[in-house]
């Protein structure tokens, strides 16, 4: 059947240009749609792109699109982001797109979980284990088989037996959400005057919308996280999604605890140590908008957010934001580009800002907010130098006696 339309498709391969494909009759596609197309002897996942198709290719030579996937389309600003990075880093667009489509399992709807619920009379042969199962199901709700077995302290075989007896029936249950929506009213912090002024300025930037960059420059312990959490809360209250970038995976655990303490629930995670199946779920949740907040490493910048309204780059000076494999980029700088293309504010946070960010702030490109007081009136540590010639370490040791004494006194104060 001849194609009724010709479109350009960008594929996640090391090729800069797009490929032209025919659209079979009865199928409608638009830029951003994710499709399966033939490439050589195999089918490849690609994205309908904004480039005009090659008019020199005759329709009799066009191969048709195989399938349009049931996945949210990539938004125009994300497609522009892919093009911009490819041009700036002299990388093929296909390799940049590959970073966007890295969660292959997220391109299809998540299958429902098979659960059970009460559907018939009690079984003819009742046992204590079966009775415990029925007691758990008294409220009429549906449970997964494994969850029900654990709640009733029985084996899954007991649950299966009740299904065979007609007492329970199998039902389709939606999968549990990856992350619950954050509660912006959960634990609003008490800020000092300086911190409150900074938080108000960030909230104002979020409320005004549009592109802006704020450098949050605060000494260690000044409450930078508590301050930019108020910007996060403002974005969430405005119905927008939030991305918080961190430089090291090792920081994730502590940060998740701080986020949960403020918002009552942990955000979704995106980094290399997240299990592949969970990464698929995060990708789709971000694309559909069901996930509202994400904390992630630099690759999280390429997630297909549906309503992204704020990006925070924590420890923006950290060199771990630089990728030097395949696509060379600095996630801090590319976050600024993404905010500019999509028109939303960014916060760059650091106790020791990078030279680039400080120059941009001093030249007026970025807004700079300084936090000079420590959070909760904590005192800065005293810093002194030790002359190792005047106070050499004891034989067989490497620490100077004054340092050993100071450490011991500090530990005694903490006890």
N, C-alpha and C positions, 0 to 999 in steps of 0.2 A: 504493500500500500504506500503510495507516495506521501512524503512529509508535507504537512500543511504549513509548517513554519520552520525557520532555521534560527538556531540560537548558538551563542558562544558558551562554552563550558570550560571553566578553569579546573585543572586536575592537580592533585597533590603530588606532583612529580617534578623533577628538576628541569622544568621547561618554563620559559618566561611567558610565552603566548598562550592563547586559548585555542581550543579545538571547536570546530563547527559540527553541530549535530542536527539532525532533523527531529521534529516533534511529531510523533504519530497522531493521526486524527483521533479526536476524543480526549487528548491530554492537553492540559493547559499548564504552562510554566511561565515563571517570571524571574527576573534577576534576584538572586539570593536563594532560590529553591535548590535543595540538595537532591541530586539525581544519580542514578547508576547508568553508566554509559559503556559501550564496548571500546576497548583499547587493545589492539592486537587480538590475542586469543582469549582475553579475560575481560571481565566487567570490573570497572573502577568507579569509586564514588567521587563525584565532583560537584561543583556549584555553578549554576547558571550565572554568568557574569555580565557586566555592563558593556563589554566590548561589542561592537557591531560584528556580526558574522562575516566570514570571508565570502564576498559576493562572487569570486571567481570559481568557486567549487560548484559544479553542477549538481542538481538534486539527485541525479541518478548515482552519484558517487557518495552521497551523504549516508552515514549510518545512523539509525534512529536511536533515540533515548530508550533505554531498556525499562526504566522505572523511575517514578518520582517518589522519593522516600517520605514517609509520614513523620517529618521532623520540621520544627520551626525554621523558617528561612533565615539566612544570615542578613542582618540589617544593613542598610546602605552605608552607615558610618563604619561598620566593621569591614565591609568590602573596600571602602576607601582607605582604611587603616592598613589592610594587606597591601594594596597598591603602593601606599606611601612608604612603608617599610622596605618593600622590594626595591623601589627607586633609590631610597636613601642609603641602603646598605649594599646596593649592587648585587642583590640576591634574586634568583628567579622567583616569580610570584607563586609558582607551584609549591616551592619549599616553605614559603611563609604560610600558605594555605594549609599545608600539612600540619603546622602547629595548631591551627584552629580545629581541624578535623581529627585530632589524635584519639578521641574517645569514640571508636567505631560503634560500640554497643549502645551509645546514647542516641544514635540516629534512628532507632526504632522504638516504638512505644514499649514501656516496661510491661511485661506480662503480669496479670494479677496473681496474687497468692491464693492457692487453694486452701480454704478453711472449712470449718464445720459449724453447724448450729443445730439446736433442737428442732426436730421435724416430725417426730412420731411418738407413739406411746413407749413407756419403759420396756426394756427387754424382758422376755419371759424368765431368763435366768439372771437374777440380780446378785452382784457381788459387792463387797465393800469398795473395791477399786472403781467399779462402774458407778456406784452411788456418788463417790467423790467427784467424778467427772460431771455427773448430772447436777450436782450442787453448784459447781462452778458456772454452769450454763443457765442457772435459774433466771438471770436477768434478761435472757433472750438474745444476747449478743453473739457475734461470731468470733471464733478463735482459730488461729492456725493450729494444725495438729500437734506440732512440737510444743507450741506455747501452752496449749490446753493440757497436754500430758505433764508438762513441768508444773503448771499451777495446781493440778490435782494429785501430783506425786505418783503418777502411774507411768507405764510404758506406752509408747505410741501404738502398740498392739491392742491395748485395751480400747483406745479411741477407734481404731480400725474395726474392732469387733462390734462396737456400737453402730458404726456406719453400716456394716453388713446386716445388722439386726433391724435396720430401718429407724432406729431411735434418732440418729444424727444424719444430716444430709450435707453433702459437699456444696460449698458456695464460693463464689469468687470474691476475694477481698482486695482492696487497693493496697499497694505496698506502703509500708511505713515511710513517712517523709524522711529525707536525709537529715534535715535540720528544721526545727520548729521556728516560726517567725519570732524574731527578737521582740522583747517587750521594752519599749523605750522608757516606760515609767517604773521599771522594776526596782532600781536602786540608784536614784539620781544622786550624784555626789555633792558634797558641800565643798565649794571651791572658795579660795581666798579672793581678794579683790582683783589681783593681777590675773589669776587664772580665769575668773568669771568674765573679765573684759575680753580675754583671748577667746573663750568659748562663745561669747556673744558675737564677736567678729566672724568666727567661722560659721556660726548658725546663720548670720546675715548673708554670707557669701552663698550658702546653700539655698537660702530662701530666694535670693535674687536670681539664682540660676545663671546660666551662661558660663563661658569659660573663664576661669581664673586660677591662679596658682598662689598658694600661701605657704611660705616657709615658716614652720613652727620651730623656732630656735630657742631651746631651753636647756639649762644646765641639767646634769644628771640628777634625777629625783625631783624635778620641778613639776611633775604631773602632766607631761605632754600627752600621755596616753589618755588620761582622764579628760583632758581638754578636747582632743580630737574625737573622743567618743561622743561628745555633745554634737559635733558636726555629723557623725554617723547617725545619731538619734534624729537629728533634723531631716536628714535625707530619707530615713525610713518613714518618718511621720509624713513626709511629702509623697510617699508611695514609690520611692525610688530604690533601686538596688545599690549595694555598697560593696566595694572591693578593697581589702586591706592587704597590701603587699608587705611581706617580711623577707629579709635576706637569707636567713638560714632555717632549715627544717627543724633544727634543734630548738629553736625558739618557739615552736608551735604550741607545745604542751602548756607552757607557762602563759602564753598569750590567750589560749582558749579558756583557761581558768579566769583570767581577768575579764575577758569578754562575757563569759557566763555570769560572773559576779555582778556585772553592770546590767546586762540585758536578760538575765534569767535563763538563757539557753546558749549553747555553743553555736558558732557559725559553721557553715560547710567548709571543708578543707580541700585544698587542691595542691598537691605536690607529689614528688616521685614515690614516696612511701605509702601513699594511699592505694588500697587494693584496686586492681583494674575494674572490677564490677562496680565498686563504689564511685570510682572516677566517672564511669559511664552515667551513673545516676546523677552525679553532681552536674555533669555537662548538660544533660537534658533538663534538670531542674533549673539551671541558670537560663537556658534558652526559653523555657516556658514561663519563667518568672515565678515559679513556686519557691525557689530559694532566693531569699532576700539579702543575705550577707555571706560573703566568702572571704576566708583568709587563705592566702596562698603564696607560693614562691613566684618567681618572675614569669613562669609560663602561664599563670592564671590571668595574665593580661590579655591572653588570646581567647578566653572563654567568650561564648556568644551571648553576652548579657542582653536581655530584652529591654530593661529599663534602667540601665546604669546611670546613677546620678552623682556618684562621688567615688574617687579613688584616693586612698591614703597610702603613701609610701613611707613606711616606718624605717628608721635608720637609713635615710636616703643616701647617706655618704658611702654606704657599704659597697665594696667592690664585688660582692657576690651577685649584685644585680646585673653584672656584665656576663653575657653569654658569648663564648668564643668557640662554638661548635656549630657547623652548618650555617645557621643564620646568626651573624654577629650583631648584637645590639645591647644597649643598656636599658633595662626595664624602667628605670627612673625616667629617662628622657623619653622613651616611647609611651610611658603613661601620660606624660604631658601632651604628646602628639595626639593620643587617643582622646584626651579631654578636649583638645582644641577642635578636632574633627567632629566630635559628638556634642560639644557645647555644654560641658559640665565642669564643676570646680574640682581642684585637687589640693591635697595637703601633703607637703613634704616635711617630715618630722626628723629632727636630729639634735643631739647635744653638740655635735661637731660638724656643722654643715659642710658639704663639699664646696670646693672653690667655685665650681660652675654655678651652683645654686646661690651662693653668697653674692657673686658678681651680678647674677640676674636680679637679685633682690636690691642690691645697691643701685643698679641702673634703672629700677622702676618696673622691670618686667614682671617681677613677682612681688607680692605683698609679704612683708616680714613682720612676724610677731615674736617678741622676745619674752621669755620666762626666766627671771633671774632669781626667784625665790623657790626653795624646795617645798614639795607638797607636804601638807600637814605640819609645817614649821620644822621639818627635820633639819638638823645641823649638818653643814658640810664637814667632811673629815679634815683633820689637820694634816698638812703635808710638810715634811721636813726632809732634808738630805742628810745622809750619814757618810762621813769621811771614813772609808774602809782602812785608810792608813793609820788614822788615830784610834779606830775601834775595829781592829781586825777580828775575824771569827776565831773561835777556839780551834785547836788542832783537830783535824778530821771533820770539821763542820764548815758550812759556807754562809751561815747567817750571822750578821753582826750582833753582838750582845745587846745593844740598845733596841734593835728590831725585835729580838726574842723577848725582851722584857715588855715592850709595847704590845706585842701580840698576846702575851700571857695576861696583861692587865685588861685588855679589851675582852678576851674570852671570859674572864672573871666577872666583868660587868654584865655580860649577856646571860650569865647563869642565874 
